[in-house]
Amino acid sequence: MRDVKKTIENLIDKCNTSIISAVDSEGYPNTKAMLKVRLREGIKYFYFSTNTSSKKVSLYLENPKACIYFYNRRFFRGVMLKGKMEVLQDAESKEKIWKVGDKMYYPLGVTDPDYCVLKFTAMSGRFYSNFKSENFDIV
């Protein structure tokens, strides 16, 4: 999995869009495109910025089961990661991924109550490349 892990990390780092999914109260998936992942720690932890008032935040608070997906259109490769999504609102987490241009989304700055962090923890995944898929666990 070593070379595949490196390939997956490179694929993720080059993606300008992230796809995230939550489960609604009726058990249906809710999928949304997001901006590039803000911070990645290996292929286990991923941090996104979002509005506290968004629908996805309420879905994750109800049910933390989540999925994120990254793909490379040119080489027709993709990786799907399954795990759980936490909604973090503590100052340390917010400051950790804050960027200068974020004030246009969160006018009150890093302390804006409508700014929060989504932390995804991956447990397993599926990598697709060269017309085949490979399942893997993340430790």
N, C-alpha and C positions, 0 to 999 in steps of 0.2 A: 504493500500500500504506500510505500515511501514515495515513489515517483508519482503515483496517482495523487497523493496528498499535495505534493508540490504543484502539480498541474491544476488541481482544484483551487489552491490558494492563488495562483496566478490568474485563473479564470475570474475568481471573485474580485480580486484587486482591480481588474480591468473593466468590470461592469460599472456602468454609470447609473444603472437602475437595479433595484432589488425588488423581488416579488415576495410578498408576505401573505400568509393565509391564517385566518382564525376560524373558530367553529362557533356558529351562532346558537341561540337557545333551542332552535329546532333541529340542530345537528348538521346543518348545511355548512359547507365551506364558504368563507367570505375572503376573497382575494383582492389585493391592492398593490399597485405599483408604488414604490417608495424611491426616494433619492438613494444615492450610493450609501452603503453601510458606512457609518462614521468611524467605527473602531472595530477591529477584528483581532481576536486572540486565538491564533491557530485556526482550526475549523470547528472549535467548540463554542466560543463565546462571540456574539455579535451585538453591537450597540447601534441603535437608530434614534434619531430625534423625531419627535412628533408633538402634535397638539393634545393636551390632556383632555380636551373636549371632544376629540374625534371618536367616531363609532368604534374603531378598532380597539381603542383603549378600554372602552366599556366591555367589549367582547372578551379581551384578554383577562380582565379583572374577574369576569364570570367563569371563564374556562381558559386556563393557560396553555392548553394544547395548541401547538403552532407548527407551521411549516414555512421554510424560506427557500427560494429558488433563484439560482443564478444561471445565466446561459451566455454562450458565445455563438452569435448568429452565423458568423463567417465559417467557423469550423464545425457547426452543428453539435456542440457539446453543452452539457448542462449538469448541474448538481442540485439535488433536492435534499434538504436537511430537515429532519423531524426532531422536535423537542418541545421545550416550553418557553413561553414568553412572560417575562416579568415587567411590570410597570414600576419604574423607579422615579421618585420625586425628591430624593434627598439632594442636598447641595453638592456633595462630592461627586455624585454620578452626573449631575447636570453640568458641572464645571468641567468634568473629564472630557466631554465630547463637544462642548460649546465652541463655535467658530465665530469670527468677527462678523460675518454677513448675516448671522442668525437674527439680528435685531429686526430685520425686515419681516420675519415671521413672528417674532416674539418681542414686541415693542418695549416691554418692561425689562428686557435683558434676561440674564441667566436666572434671575429670581422670578420671572414671569410665571404666574400660577397656571397658565395655559401651555407651558413648556414642560415636557417630561421625556424620559429616556425609556426606550424599549430595550430590554436585555434578553436576547435569545440564547438559550443553552441547548446545543445540539446533542442528541443521543445516538442518532443513526442517520444514515444517508444512502443515496443511490446516485451513482455517477454514470452518465451516458456519454459515450464517445465511440467513434468508429463502428457504428451500428450494433453496439452491445452495451449492456448495463451491468454494473457491479454494485451490489449492496455492501455496506460496511457499517460497523459500529464505531462509535467515538467514545474513547475512554478519557 
